[in-house]
Amino acid sequence: MPNSRLCLGVACALLLACGSETATPKLPDTFAVFPNLPLPPSAQFVSRAGSEDALQIRFLSAGSPQQVTNYYREMLSKGNWRLISDVKKPDGSVALYAEQDGPPIWVRIWPTSDGAGTMVELAGAVVAKK
């Protein structure tokens, strides 16, 4: 009986090991998604996630949520950028959407839970060439 338990345990471990090997999607080149990446003031990189055709990058900024929001409102209203949407959510976060002659950008801004800074999430997608 002990040998069958040992065999069952080894078999389960092998199945779990084989099943845990899932293919991680190759993230797109940052420049392909964000050719004109406006970083927040005093930016510290937090994380990067995405799929083959989309990318999401999070930063921590030392600036206040209002300062960071004003910065993005200004940056996304000049040059090739056109600020399309600017919404303050009930939870206090701000969601911005801007377009340019290239990939659009989604920006979400919210205060950190400890009030020590501001989180900024930039999201974009690879635009198919025409």
C-alpha positions in Angstrom: 0.0 0.0 0.0 2.8 2.5 0.8 4.2 2.0 -2.7 0.9 2.7 -4.4 0.6 6.0 -2.4 4.1 6.9 -3.4 3.4 6.2 -7.0 0.1 8.2 -6.9 1.9 11.1 -5.3 4.7 11.1 -7.9 2.1 10.8 -10.7 0.1 13.8 -9.3 3.3 15.8 -9.0 4.2 15.0 -12.6 0.7 15.9 -13.9 0.8 19.2 -12.0 4.2 20.0 -13.3 3.2 19.3 -16.9 0.0 21.2 -16.6 1.6 24.3 -15.2 3.7 25.0 -18.3 1.4 27.4 -20.0 2.7 29.6 -22.8 3.3 33.2 -21.7 2.2 35.6 -24.4 5.0 37.6 -26.1 4.4 41.2 -25.2 4.6 43.8 -28.0 7.5 46.1 -28.3 6.8 49.1 -26.0 7.6 51.5 -28.8 5.0 49.9 -31.1 2.3 50.6 -28.5 3.6 53.8 -27.1 5.7 55.6 -29.7 5.2 58.9 -27.8 5.1 57.6 -24.2 4.3 60.5 -21.8 5.8 59.3 -18.4 4.3 60.8 -15.3 6.4 63.2 -13.2 9.0 61.5 -10.9 8.0 58.1 -12.4 9.0 54.9 -10.8 8.2 51.7 -12.8 5.8 49.3 -11.0 4.7 46.7 -13.5 4.1 45.7 -17.1 1.5 43.3 -18.4 -0.3 42.6 -21.6 -0.9 40.3 -24.6 0.5 40.0 -28.1 -1.3 43.2 -29.2 -1.8 45.2 -26.1 0.3 46.6 -23.2 -0.3 48.0 -19.8 2.4 49.7 -17.8 2.0 51.0 -14.2 4.1 53.8 -12.6 4.2 55.4 -9.2 4.5 59.1 -9.2 5.5 61.3 -6.2 3.1 64.0 -7.4 -0.4 64.4 -6.1 -3.3 63.0 -8.1 -4.3 66.5 -9.1 -0.8 67.4 -10.3 -0.5 64.1 -12.3 -4.0 64.6 -13.8 -3.2 68.2 -14.8 0.1 67.0 -16.4 -1.7 64.4 -18.5 -4.5 66.7 -19.5 -1.9 69.2 -20.8 0.3 66.5 -22.5 -2.6 64.8 -24.2 -4.0 68.1 -25.5 -1.0 69.3 -27.5 1.2 68.3 -30.4 -0.3 65.3 -32.3 -2.5 64.3 -29.3 -6.2 64.9 -29.0 -7.8 64.3 -25.6 -11.1 62.6 -26.4 -12.4 61.6 -22.9 -11.7 62.9 -19.4 -13.8 61.2 -16.7 -13.6 61.4 -12.9 -14.9 58.1 -11.5 -16.9 57.8 -8.2 -13.9 56.1 -6.6 -11.7 59.3 -7.1 -9.7 57.9 -10.0 -9.5 59.8 -13.3 -9.7 58.0 -16.7 -8.4 59.7 -19.8 -8.4 58.6 -23.4 -6.4 60.3 -26.1 -5.8 59.7 -29.8 -2.9 60.7 -32.1 -1.7 59.9 -35.6 -0.8 56.5 -34.3 -1.8 54.3 -31.4 -4.3 55.7 -28.9 -3.6 55.7 -25.1 -5.7 55.1 -22.1 -4.5 56.6 -18.8 -5.9 55.9 -15.4 -4.8 57.9 -12.4 -5.6 57.3 -8.7 -4.0 58.0 -5.3 -2.1 55.3 -3.5 -3.9 53.8 -0.5 -1.4 55.4 1.9 -1.6 58.8 0.2 2.2 58.7 -0.4 1.9 59.2 -4.2 -0.2 58.6 -7.3 -0.5 55.5 -9.4 -0.6 55.9 -13.2 -1.7 53.1 -15.5 -1.0 53.5 -19.2 -2.7 51.2 -21.6 -2.3 50.9 -25.4 -2.7 48.6 -28.3 -0.8 47.8 -31.5 -2.5 49.5 -34.4 -2.7 47.6 -37.6 -0.9 49.3 -40.4 -3.2 50.3 -43.3 
